[in-house]
């Protein structure tokens, strides 16, 4: 029996876009989608896809990517398929606006996992680069009663357990948990693989499964927002930078040291 | 059920001593409690908590719940969560505050989900509205490019507070408070995961988080070798070396050097950045530095918007002269 792995992936505004393109619509309390910059799969979620595919390299596995949102750029969301994932499930509904409410998002993803049935392992990115909430992975583990290991940098399946090297402030620890389990991963996992030509062609032929809110049959009480967003703003930076100049760069370096001594920093 | 009231801090007392982050969260909680005229309590978890309990009162707690069980001697996430959930349900607080430490970042969301409530994650500031009792939380979003102001719709309102943002209050040993023993029933089978090995990659010398001076390098260094130059300057200054995520992802510096939103938060007196552009997600980890120095060849780089001192130019030439002059100055 192949091991069945689910990966959560979120479509986000490209965090590498020029800062000048970053704009907030204060009235709508949201970040304006930049018109000429395509969205991307959240970087940590690409690490999660990579972790799943490394397991698939080692043993027979089926990898299903699940995403929730109100609209999708299909070519972007097919990237995990072109990297080697098997299936794509999109939870798409006007009610699934990009929300700061992790409780809501976790309910949707947990419902999809229940509906799809039979997963041995869920892998997700540690957080999304838009709201940086880092709550959905831990929340889904709680909702589904799974063992949970956060901040993995290496994920291996051994029989019916998962072994994870998880980051701690001064190194890492090796943690073991029985399957089914949920693991969140960080960028320390390493560069995600590039799609291959064969992968891209296979992905083109694949059709995602699309489910709306009604398909998930969730209790409406669970969908009540848990948090309210009152304001969203760009913080003001008011540091006055004193540019230290010299005859040449070495001279500027010397003068910098003297200035720092004068101001008693060193 | 009695109406939810009071502020409960979820504290940490590794080795029986109240952690620095817990002292910071108590300082935040004291402000909230005073503006709401409510009680500030703290829950401590472990096997021996008498010393930490006294420290918590000296740092502003009105009441300390010592949640004890032999299996709480060391942190295990499910056992600690179970104890925290039991305490929250029993105490029934209006607001719960948790320090977003390595352990806090894991337990805060899981506790919120167990209680069926929302969580304001990674807060830089919390303040209570005394009219409504609502806790307003400021938190960085979009990699630090924006700040969101949130409140929670259900009680308890839970906020996870970023370490090193609040200053602990001066401990007052004469402060009086109530110490409550709160034994819990736990079952070792609640533990769903097991740590089988711990690998420490601690750098020699001063710890990055504690250093008064940090010298950090970024993508512009172009390779791993220049980190030896940064080490040299850091050593002369009695400081530590850090790195941007770009440098860590390129494999030039170990993961535990990373400063930023997903790395370490540091608050040195002096932060010397070498060839770091200053992306928001990096600045999120160092904006508490008293003064930032930027050495970068691109005069338009964001780092100059955040720095107090800047040199525009080739980092290698600037750094060599800076290091030599520092050597002369520190030999005096």
Boltz contact constraints between the chains, C-beta under 6 A:
constraints:
  - contact:
      token1: [A, 15]
      token2: [B, 143]
      max_distance: 6.0
  - contact:
      token1: [A, 22]
      token2: [B, 145]
      max_distance: 6.0
  - contact:
      token1: [A, 103]
      token2: [B, 118]
      max_distance: 6.0
  - contact:
      token1: [A, 129]
      token2: [B, 143]
      max_distance: 6.0
  - contact:
      token1: [A, 130]
      token2: [B, 142]
      max_distance: 6.0
  - contact:
      token1: [A, 131]
      token2: [B, 141]
      max_distance: 6.0
  - contact:
      token1: [A, 132]
      token2: [B, 141]
      max_distance: 6.0
  - contact:
      token1: [A, 133]
      token2: [B, 121]
      max_distance: 6.0
  - contact:
      token1: [A, 135]
      token2: [B, 109]
      max_distance: 6.0
  - contact:
      token1: [A, 138]
      token2: [B, 109]
      max_distance: 6.0
  - contact:
      token1: [A, 138]
      token2: [B, 110]
      max_distance: 6.0
  - contact:
      token1: [A, 139]
      token2: [B, 109]
      max_distance: 6.0
  - contact:
      token1: [A, 139]
      token2: [B, 113]
      max_distance: 6.0
  - contact:
      token1: [A, 142]
      token2: [B, 110]
      max_distance: 6.0
  - contact:
      token1: [A, 142]
      token2: [B, 113]
      max_distance: 6.0
  - contact:
      token1: [A, 147]
      token2: [B, 192]
      max_distance: 6.0
  - contact:
      token1: [A, 147]
      token2: [B, 193]
      max_distance: 6.0
  - contact:
      token1: [A, 149]
      token2: [B, 193]
      max_distance: 6.0
  - contact:
      token1: [A, 150]
      token2: [B, 106]
      max_distance: 6.0
  - contact:
      token1: [A, 168]
      token2: [B, 102]
      max_distance: 6.0
  - contact:
      token1: [A, 169]
      token2: [B, 102]
      max_distance: 6.0
  - contact:
      token1: [A, 170]
      token2: [B, 200]
      max_distance: 6.0
  - contact:
      token1: [A, 170]
      token2: [B, 202]
      max_distance: 6.0
  - contact:
      token1: [A, 170]
      token2: [B, 256]
      max_distance: 6.0
  - contact:
      token1: [A, 171]
      token2: [B, 199]
      max_distance: 6.0
  - contact:
      token1: [A, 171]
      token2: [B, 200]
      max_distance: 6.0
  - contact:
      token1: [A, 171]
      token2: [B, 201]
      max_distance: 6.0
  - contact:
      token1: [A, 172]
      token2: [B, 199]
      max_distance: 6.0
  - contact:
      token1: [A, 173]
      token2: [B, 195]
      max_distance: 6.0
  - contact:
      token1: [A, 173]
      token2: [B, 198]
      max_distance: 6.0
  - contact:
      token1: [A, 174]
      token2: [B, 196]
      max_distance: 6.0
  - contact:
      token1: [A, 174]
      token2: [B, 197]
      max_distance: 6.0
  - contact:
      token1: [A, 175]
      token2: [B, 193]
      max_distance: 6.0
  - contact:
      token1: [A, 175]
      token2: [B, 195]
      max_distance: 6.0
  - contact:
      token1: [A, 176]
      token2: [B, 194]
      max_distance: 6.0
  - contact:
      token1: [A, 176]
      token2: [B, 196]
      max_distance: 6.0
  - contact:
      token1: [A, 177]
      token2: [B, 192]
      max_distance: 6.0
  - contact:
      token1: [A, 177]
      token2: [B, 193]
      max_distance: 6.0
  - contact:
      token1: [A, 188]
      token2: [B, 255]
      max_distance: 6.0
  - contact:
      token1: [A, 226]
      token2: [B, 118]
      max_distance: 6.0
  - contact:
      token1: [A, 226]
      token2: [B, 153]
      max_distance: 6.0
  - contact:
      token1: [A, 226]
      token2: [B, 154]
      max_distance: 6.0
  - contact:
      token1: [A, 227]
      token2: [B, 118]
      max_distance: 6.0
  - contact:
      token1: [A, 227]
      token2: [B, 150]
      max_distance: 6.0
  - contact:
      token1: [A, 227]
      token2: [B, 152]
      max_distance: 6.0
  - contact:
      token1: [A, 228]
      token2: [B, 151]
      max_distance: 6.0
  - contact:
      token1: [A, 228]
      token2: [B, 153]
      max_distance: 6.0
  - contact:
      token1: [A, 229]
      token2: [B, 148]
      max_distance: 6.0
  - contact:
      token1: [A, 229]
      token2: [B, 150]
      max_distance: 6.0
  - contact:
      token1: [A, 230]
      token2: [B, 149]
      max_distance: 6.0
  - contact:
      token1: [A, 231]
      token2: [B, 149]
      max_distance: 6.0
  - contact:
      token1: [A, 232]
      token2: [B, 146]
      max_distance: 6.0
  - contact:
      token1: [A, 232]
      token2: [B, 148]
      max_distance: 6.0
  - contact:
      token1: [A, 233]
      token2: [B, 147]
      max_distance: 6.0
  - contact:
      token1: [A, 234]
      token2: [B, 146]
      max_distance: 6.0
  - contact:
      token1: [A, 235]
      token2: [B, 147]
      max_distance: 6.0
  - contact:
      token1: [A, 237]
      token2: [B, 305]
      max_distance: 6.0
  - contact:
      token1: [A, 237]
      token2: [B, 306]
      max_distance: 6.0
  - contact:
      token1: [A, 239]
      token2: [B, 306]
      max_distance: 6.0
  - contact:
      token1: [A, 241]
      token2: [B, 304]
      max_distance: 6.0
  - contact:
      token1: [A, 241]
      token2: [B, 307]
      max_distance: 6.0
  - contact:
      token1: [A, 241]
      token2: [B, 310]
      max_distance: 6.0
  - contact:
      token1: [A, 242]
      token2: [B, 309]
      max_distance: 6.0
  - contact:
      token1: [A, 243]
      token2: [B, 310]
      max_distance: 6.0
  - contact:
      token1: [A, 244]
      token2: [B, 311]
      max_distance: 6.0
  - contact:
      token1: [A, 249]
      token2: [B, 313]
      max_distance: 6.0
  - contact:
      token1: [A, 249]
      token2: [B, 314]
      max_distance: 6.0
  - contact:
      token1: [A, 249]
      token2: [B, 317]
      max_distance: 6.0
  - contact:
      token1: [A, 249]
      token2: [B, 318]
      max_distance: 6.0
  - contact:
      token1: [A, 250]
      token2: [B, 317]
      max_distance: 6.0
  - contact:
      token1: [A, 250]
      token2: [B, 321]
      max_distance: 6.0
  - contact:
      token1: [A, 252]
      token2: [B, 311]
      max_distance: 6.0
  - contact:
      token1: [A, 253]
      token2: [B, 318]
      max_distance: 6.0
  - contact:
      token1: [A, 253]
      token2: [B, 321]
      max_distance: 6.0
  - contact:
      token1: [A, 253]
      token2: [B, 322]
      max_distance: 6.0
  - contact:
      token1: [A, 254]
      token2: [B, 321]
      max_distance: 6.0
  - contact:
      token1: [A, 254]
      token2: [B, 325]
      max_distance: 6.0
  - contact:
      token1: [A, 256]
      token2: [B, 311]
      max_distance: 6.0
  - contact:
      token1: [A, 256]
      token2: [B, 322]
      max_distance: 6.0
  - contact:
      token1: [A, 257]
      token2: [B, 322]
      max_distance: 6.0
  - contact:
      token1: [A, 257]
      token2: [B, 325]
      max_distance: 6.0
  - contact:
      token1: [A, 257]
      token2: [B, 326]
      max_distance: 6.0
  - contact:
      token1: [A, 261]
      token2: [B, 329]
      max_distance: 6.0
  - contact:
      token1: [A, 265]
      token2: [B, 270]
      max_distance: 6.0
  - contact:
      token1: [A, 266]
      token2: [B, 237]
      max_distance: 6.0
